[in-house]
């Protein structure tokens, strides 16, 4: 499983990818962010989470440096022990929440994704 960002003809990179860059350039390739580390820019803990999401749910905004281009992402963190400036890496998890909790049919969605783990 990869954490695909999109590189555009103008050199910019975004995560998640879009049909065009901010300047209107077309996508030219994907970049797997799971091969990079990132820096925690800021983080927070949510205590009032949706059904099936862990409490507290620690989230971070991180910044990757991919060939000199800044790429930001938000996601869950693997630990509650995180600080601004920490170096993290994306790690794949099969369930970011309990699929049986909530009102949606468990088979109707993908419950996998990435969390950020301190390096």
Secondary structure, 3 states (H helix, E strand, C coil): CCCEEEEECCCCEECCCCCECCCCCEEEEEEEHHHCEEEEEEEEEECCCCCCCCCCEEEEEEEEEECCEEEEEEEEECCCCCCCCCEEEEEEECCCCCCCCCCCCHHHCCCCEEEEEEC
